[in-house]
Each structure stands twice: as structure tokens, then as C-alpha cells.
Amino acid sequence: MKTKNIIVRRATLEDIKTIQQFGYKLLDYERQNWDSALDVNWPFSKEGEQKYRTAITDKYTIIAEKGGKPVGYLIGKVVDAAPGSARHIKQAYLENIFVSDSDRKSGVGVKLIVDFRDYCKKEGVSR
């Protein structure tokens, strides 16, 4: 698995169209395989665009690039323990991950997950 030429970076609002495209492809894959009721065009709706903008500014949204070309993304977040909850630790949630068909099994997904894991460790997530 060659991962040297894969770069993972934080997404910016300039990446919104790329993330919408990846969101479309992710929903299309899920629609074809599990849920035929999904609206694959939702990422381009007003609500979809706002969700991705919020993910970029308020969550941990990263893009994987190979040769300068975006080939995948991940949206995750770290949540503090809720007051009064039984679990008093920070928790991490992986919301979305997608890797382009042509780049699957090339280490892109691994790089995205490892980057998110490292971020979570820095944020004090213990498991």
C-alpha cells in the first residue's frame, strides 16, 4: 500500500464544491446498495450546503489528496461528556468518510482514519 503521495489536510470553505461532490457520490453508493429512498442531490440543496459549511467550520473535516487531486474526505467530531451522563469522557464520532472508486485500496481511507485518530488523541479522546 503506497501512501507516501497521499496528503491529508483540513478542509476550508473553498473546498465546499469538492465536499458536496463527495457527499453526492457517498449518497449514490448508499442508495444503490442499501437505501433506494436517499436523495442523492441533497448535498447540493440549501440544507446540504449549510451542513457541509458547518462541518468545515465547526467539526474536523479533512480532505485526502493524491497528486494534488482530492480523492476522499472525512467528517468527524469530538464531543465532551454530557452533564449528568453515565460516561464522563470525551467521545469521537466519525460522521462521513468517502474515497473515490479509483483510489480505494490505495491507503487513502487508512490515511484519513489515522489522521482523525491522531486529532482525537490530541483532543483528549481516550477511546
N, C-alpha and C positions, 0 to 999 in steps of 0.2 A: 504494500500500500504506500504510494508516494504522496506524502503530504507536505513536502517542502515548499512547493509552489502554490500552496493554498494559504491565503491571508484572511484572517478574521478581524473585523473592525466593527466599532459601534456604528449603528445606522444614524443618519442625520435626516432632517426633513427633506433634503434634496433627494433622498432615496425613496420617497413615497411611491412613485410610479413603479419602481422595481418591486417593492414590497407588495403593492396591490397585484402586480402580475404573478408573483409567487403565491399570494393568497388565492388568486383565481385558480392557479394550477393545483394547489392543495385541495381546494373545494371540489374541483373537477375530478381529481383522483378519488376522493372520498365518495363523490356522487356515483361514479362508475362502479365502485367496489362495495359500498355499504349503504348509502342513503340517497336514493334517487330523488328525494324531495329537496335536496340542497339547491339553493340559488347560487350558481357559480359566479354570477355577475355582482353579487353582494359587495365584494371588495371595492368596486367602482361606484357604489352608491354613496350618498352623503354620509350615511351612518358608518359604512365600511371605511371610507376615507378617514372619518373622525377617529374611529377605533385605532387605525394604524398610526395616525398622527399622535394620539395619546400614548400608544405603545412606544413610539420613538422617543417621546419626551419624558414619560413617567415610568417606563419599565426598562428592562435590559433587552434591547433589540439589537441584534448583530447580523452582519452580512458576511458571507464567505465569498471570496473572490479567487478565481483561478486565472492567471494570466491577465489580470485587470478586469475580468468579466465576472459580474455577480452570478453565482451558481447555487446559492442557498441562503436561507435565513433562519433565525430562531428568535422567538419572543418568549421571555421568561420574566419572573418577578420574584422578589424576596418579600415575605410578609412577616411582620412582627407578631408575636403571640397575642391573641385577642385577650383583653382584660377578662378575667374570670374563667378562662378556658382551662381545660384539663392539661393541655400541652403548653408548657411555658418556654418554648424555643422558637427561634426564627425558622420559617419554613420556606422552601423554594418551590415554585410551580413553573413547569415548562408548559407554555400555552400553545405554541405553534412551532413546528420545525418542518422545513421543506428543503429538499435537494433536487436540482434538475435531473431529469431522467438520465441524461448522458453523463452525469457526474456521480451517479450512485455507485457505491462500492469502490470509490477512489479515495476515501478518507475524509471527505467533506463533512459528512454528518458527525464523524468522530471529532473533528476539529471544533465544530460548533458546540457539541456536548462538553468537551474538555474545557473550552473557554467559559461556558456557562458555569460549569462546576467550580472552576478557579475563582470566578466572580463571586459565587455563593460562599465559598470559603472565606474570601476577603470580607464579606458582609456578615460573617459570624454564623452562617448556617452550619449546624453540626451534623446534619444528616439529610 
